[in-house]
Amino acid sequence: MIHAFDREAVARWFFLIVATGVIILFWQIIAPFAIVLLTAIIAAVVVTPLERRLRKLVRFPWLSSLLTVISVFLIIIGPLTAMGVLMVQQAIDIAQDTVANPDWVSHFKLEDQTFFLLLPEFARDYVMSIDVPAVLRNVANWASGNVASVFSGGAALVFKTFIFFFCLYFFLLDREKIVAEIISLSPFKDSVDRNIFARMTETVRGIVFGSLIVSVVQGVVAGVGFTIFGVPGALIWAAVVVVASQVPTLGTAVVTVPAILYLLLTGNTAAAIGLAIWAMFAVGLIDNLLQPLVVGNRTRMHTLLILLAILGGIQFFGPIGFILGPTVLAAFLVVLELYKSGILEKRDVA
């Protein structure tokens, strides 16, 4: 006969085994959409203040949530999607006109290039020792084989975008219920849980408003300048500016200075001067002028940490890592701060 204590132990272990299996199966189901769900959560955290203001005006939570989702699409997602399509098209055009064009590869002579003639003699000798045509042919073969694959995930992207907005709507509509449910499941005191939510929310908004939005504005302004002054692949370099703006000290100069030198070396002196002026006054001053207006008193991370988080996030998550990387950084810093404040002490645990 099994004693009551043994029956309780068996029941407990049976529940744990069943629960583990169910959790694993559930994860297998939602894993394809995990990044989309996480992105929707971050978006909900960022735009919640807007939804609250709309809720006070329209009085209906479902309507204010719907209007917020529409605003996100019109203001952010729509333009970014259009820019992404144009960037891909520019990349394809450049590849087809250069490395993917057999005539261009066969007629390309490094010794006739202006930038090559400006190199020191030892550098020219080293470069000439490289089989440049072979390298260009390899690049051409790679470009020709991968151009079509750029659009292969189009249907999946559209579907995941739909899932993103669908989740964003319900995260906004039911956020109080979701937070309350998480707090009820947490082993910590409710006050500690609310403190964690408050710090995470403030830190995520601080990163988005303090670094990412300003960087995107700098990228857009830089892209306008690249387009005006004739830099090939303007939108591609504008996207690089967004990341480069996080580089300590150098910032956007990492991209704008080479673009200016390119215009000089190709004989476009007037365009180079114009781009230099644009980079100094239109792009360079955005951080000083827009930062206080957009950020205010929100939390700001060190730019080096933001840069590492963006690069690591892009490598791990893909393009959406531009947002998810800094968000993981925010979570890490909040956890570190809570640990330093003594969250593991007995008095903090329910």
WOMO-V511499 format. One record per residue. RES is the residue in three letters. SS is DSSP state (hx for helix, st for strand, lp for the rest). Layout:
res->(RES:RES)
ss->(SS:SS)
//
This chain:
res->(MET:ILE:HIS:ALA:PHE:ASP:ARG:GLU:ALA:VAL:ALA:ARG:TRP:PHE:PHE:LEU:ILE:VAL:ALA:THR:GLY:VAL:ILE:ILE:LEU:PHE:TRP:GLN:ILE:ILE:ALA:PRO:PHE:ALA:ILE:VAL:LEU:LEU:THR:ALA:ILE:ILE:ALA:ALA:VAL:VAL:VAL:THR:PRO:LEU:GLU:ARG:ARG:LEU:ARG:LYS:LEU:VAL:ARG:PHE:PRO:TRP:LEU:SER:SER:LEU:LEU:THR:VAL:ILE:SER:VAL:PHE:LEU:ILE:ILE:ILE:GLY:PRO:LEU:THR:ALA:MET:GLY:VAL:LEU:MET:VAL:GLN:GLN:ALA:ILE:ASP:ILE:ALA:GLN:ASP:THR:VAL:ALA:ASN:PRO:ASP:TRP:VAL:SER:HIS:PHE:LYS:LEU:GLU:ASP:GLN:THR:PHE:PHE:LEU:LEU:LEU:PRO:GLU:PHE:ALA:ARG:ASP:TYR:VAL:MET:SER:ILE:ASP:VAL:PRO:ALA:VAL:LEU:ARG:ASN:VAL:ALA:ASN:TRP:ALA:SER:GLY:ASN:VAL:ALA:SER:VAL:PHE:SER:GLY:GLY:ALA:ALA:LEU:VAL:PHE:LYS:THR:PHE:ILE:PHE:PHE:PHE:CYS:LEU:TYR:PHE:PHE:LEU:LEU:ASP:ARG:GLU:LYS:ILE:VAL:ALA:GLU:ILE:ILE:SER:LEU:SER:PRO:PHE:LYS:ASP:SER:VAL:ASP:ARG:ASN:ILE:PHE:ALA:ARG:MET:THR:GLU:THR:VAL:ARG:GLY:ILE:VAL:PHE:GLY:SER:LEU:ILE:VAL:SER:VAL:VAL:GLN:GLY:VAL:VAL:ALA:GLY:VAL:GLY:PHE:THR:ILE:PHE:GLY:VAL:PRO:GLY:ALA:LEU:ILE:TRP:ALA:ALA:VAL:VAL:VAL:VAL:ALA:SER:GLN:VAL:PRO:THR:LEU:GLY:THR:ALA:VAL:VAL:THR:VAL:PRO:ALA:ILE:LEU:TYR:LEU:LEU:LEU:THR:GLY:ASN:THR:ALA:ALA:ALA:ILE:GLY:LEU:ALA:ILE:TRP:ALA:MET:PHE:ALA:VAL:GLY:LEU:ILE:ASP:ASN:LEU:LEU:GLN:PRO:LEU:VAL:VAL:GLY:ASN:ARG:THR:ARG:MET:HIS:THR:LEU:LEU:ILE:LEU:LEU:ALA:ILE:LEU:GLY:GLY:ILE:GLN:PHE:PHE:GLY:PRO:ILE:GLY:PHE:ILE:LEU:GLY:PRO:THR:VAL:LEU:ALA:ALA:PHE:LEU:VAL:VAL:LEU:GLU:LEU:TYR:LYS:SER:GLY:ILE:LEU:GLU:LYS:ARG:ASP:VAL:ALA)
ss->(lp:lp:lp:hx:hx:hx:hx:hx:hx:hx:hx:hx:hx:hx:hx:hx:hx:hx:hx:hx:hx:hx:hx:hx:hx:hx:hx:hx:hx:hx:hx:hx:hx:hx:hx:hx:hx:hx:hx:hx:hx:hx:hx:hx:hx:hx:hx:hx:hx:hx:hx:hx:hx:hx:hx:hx:hx:hx:lp:lp:hx:hx:hx:hx:hx:hx:hx:hx:hx:hx:hx:hx:hx:hx:hx:hx:hx:hx:hx:hx:hx:hx:hx:hx:hx:hx:hx:hx:hx:hx:hx:hx:hx:hx:hx:hx:hx:lp:lp:lp:lp:hx:hx:hx:hx:hx:hx:lp:lp:hx:hx:hx:lp:hx:hx:hx:hx:lp:lp:lp:hx:hx:hx:hx:hx:hx:hx:hx:lp:lp:lp:hx:hx:hx:hx:hx:hx:hx:hx:hx:hx:hx:hx:hx:hx:hx:lp:hx:hx:hx:hx:lp:lp:hx:hx:hx:hx:hx:hx:hx:hx:hx:hx:hx:hx:hx:hx:hx:hx:hx:hx:hx:hx:lp:hx:hx:hx:hx:hx:hx:hx:hx:hx:hx:hx:lp:lp:st:lp:hx:hx:hx:hx:hx:hx:hx:hx:hx:hx:hx:hx:hx:hx:hx:hx:hx:hx:hx:hx:hx:hx:hx:hx:hx:hx:hx:hx:hx:hx:hx:hx:hx:hx:hx:hx:hx:hx:hx:lp:lp:lp:lp:lp:hx:hx:hx:hx:hx:hx:hx:hx:hx:hx:hx:lp:lp:lp:lp:lp:lp:lp:lp:hx:hx:hx:hx:hx:hx:hx:hx:hx:hx:hx:hx:hx:lp:lp:lp:hx:hx:hx:hx:hx:hx:hx:hx:hx:hx:hx:hx:hx:hx:hx:lp:lp:hx:hx:hx:hx:hx:hx:hx:hx:hx:hx:lp:lp:lp:lp:lp:lp:lp:hx:hx:hx:hx:hx:hx:hx:hx:hx:hx:hx:hx:hx:hx:hx:lp:lp:lp:hx:hx:hx:hx:hx:hx:hx:hx:hx:hx:hx:hx:hx:hx:hx:hx:hx:hx:hx:hx:lp:lp:lp:lp:lp:hx:hx:hx:st:lp)
//
